[in-house]
Amino acid sequence: MPRQLIHQTERNQDLINHLAPGKPARPRLYPSAQDTEKIIPFTASPFITITPSSVWFTKQYPAEKWIDFLQQLPEKYTVYLLGGKGNFEEAEDIRRRAGRNNATVLAGQLSFLQSAALMQRAVMNYVNDSAPLHFASATNAPVTAVYCSTIPGFGYYPLSDYHHIVQTTLDLECRPCGLHGHKACPMGHFKCALTIETEHLLKPLYADR
């Protein structure tokens, strides 16, 4: 990451540095043995996870873009679509429209710790600027974070040892349009998301680790 970026963990450490000096600790999640046992059946072949949903529309990479990504993703990768119960229909629609035989929707079927345990064993995890990004950081899982209306400069970028950030290459005056997100693009064009190309998401799969 560029040096000028300051992660929220660093800001928090600054607040208590006079009491507990040192480097900020990476957030941690601790999936149990039972959580790990639950996800083992899904790990027989190389796989990636995609968590396509977000509470905020403008933080969510569009469904059509995820579909194109699934269609261009090498067939050797099994795909699991993650999320909560409320995300099942959206994830299932993406899977169905992509027409990918080795894609399975697990949204609503795994707890968040089980999802984190699965992400930890993935070849790559694709997320929006949302909670699953932090699941990846807290388990040191490989992650590619897609930023639409928000920016890594807010301080919530991934901390995993192997991570990539994907965002538009355009210099948009309207981005970022807010700290969190909106129910719709304030400008009506959503260029911050629509100008991110599938090749940008595929590239991390071929990068050297």
N, C-alpha and C positions, 0 to 999 in steps of 0.2 A: 504494500500500500504506500502511496505517496506520504512523505514525512509530515506534510502539513495536516493530514487527517488525524483527528484525536478521537479515539473510541470512548464511548460512554463509561466503560470500565475505568479508563484513565481519569476521566473527570471525577468519578466517584472516589477513586483513590486519592486524588488531590484534596478532597474534602477531609479525609482522615489521616493524611500523611503526617501531620504533626503528632498524631497518636500512634499510628502504625505505619512507619515509613517502609517503603519497598515498592516492588512492582505490583501492579494490579493482578489479581488472580483471575484466571479464565473461568467463566461460569461453568458449572458442572451439573450434569444429570447422572443419576445412578439407576439404570434399568436393573431390575432384579433378575435372579436366575429364572424365575417363572416368566418374566417378560422375554428373556432371551429364548427360552424353550418354545414360546408361542410363535416366534418368527422364524425359527430354524427351517421349517418346511418350505419357506419362500426363498431360501438362500442356496439352493442346489446348483444354480447356474448364474453366470454374471448378470447383474441386474442394475438398473437405475431406478430411482424414485422421482416422481413429479408431484408436487403439491400445487395444483393450479389455482387454487382459490385464495381470496383475501377478503377481509371485511370491507375494505375500501375498493371501489371500482378502479380508481386511477392508480392503485398500487398493484393491480392485477394484470399480468400479461394476458392478452385476449385469447379466448378459446380457439379462435381460428389459427392463431399463431402456434399454440400448443399442438393443434392437430397437424399442421405442416411439419413441425418438429418431429412428431411421432412417425409421420410417414417417411421422413428422411433419415431417421435414426437407424443405424445398422441393425439388421435382424438378429444378430447374435446376442443382443441385450434383451432380457426380459424386462418388462416395465410394470411398476406398481404405482398406481395413482392414490395418493394419500389425502387425508383431510378428516374432518369430523362428519358426524351423521348428516348434518345439514348440507354437506358438500357432495353427497353421493350422486345425486341426479346430474349435477354439472359434470362431475368426473366421468360418469357413465356415458353421458352425451359425447364428451370428448373422445373416449375410447371407441364408442360405436362409430362415430363419424370418421375417425382416423382409419378404421378398418384394419387394425393391427391385431393379429391373432394371439401374440404372446404378451398382451397387456391385460392387467387385472386391476379392478377397482377395489382397494382396501379401505377407502374412506368410510369411517364409521365402524369398522370392524376391529380396529386396533386402538388401544389406549395411547395416550401421548408418549408414555414411556416405552411402550412396545414399538410405536412408530420410530422413536429415537433409536432404539436398539436395531431396528431394520436399517435405518439410514446409516448407522455406523458401519454396516457391512456392505454398503452399496459401492459400486464403481463410481457413481456420481449421483448427487441429489440436486434436483432443480427446484428452486423455490422463488417466490416473490420476496419483496422486502416485508416480511411478516414473521409470525412466531416460528414456523419451521426453520427459518434461517438460524434462529437462536438455538433450536434443538440441535442443529448440526454443530454449531460452535461449542455447545455444552457436552458433546460427545466426540469432538474432534473428527467429525465425519466429513468426507470430501463434499464440497458444495459449490454450486454455481448459482449466484444470487442475481435475479433479474430486477433491475430498478427502472420503474416507469416514471411516475411523477415525482418521486422522492429521490434523494441523492445519498451516496455513501458519506458525504460530508456532514450529515446530521449526527454521525457518530455511531450508527448501528449497522456497521458492515460486519461480514463474517470474520471469525477469529480462528477457524480451523487452519491447521498447517497447510492443507491443500485446498485452496479456494480460488474462485474466479468471480469477478464482477462483470456483468453484462449490462450495458446501457446504451442509449442512443448516441450516435456519433455526431449528431447535429447540435449546434450551439443554439438552443432554444431560449429565448428571453423569458418565456413563461415557466421555465422549469428551474427550481421546484415551485410548484404552485401552492404548497402548504406543507406543514410539518408531518401530517398524517396522510391525508388523502381526501378525495371527494367522491360523491355518488355519481358524478359525471365530469368529463373534462370541461373546465371553465371556459376554454377557448373553442370547444366544439370540434377539435380536429384530432386530439389524442395522439399527436405525432411522437410524443415521448415513448410510447409503446409500439405504435405501428411502424416506426422506422427501425426497430430492432429486428434483424434478420436471423433466420434459422441458422445460418452458417456461424453466427456469433455464439449460439448455444452449443453447436457441435464442436467448435474448436477446443474447448477444455478437455474433451474426451481423447484428443490426440496430443495434448501438451505433455511435455516431459515432467515427471514428478521428481 
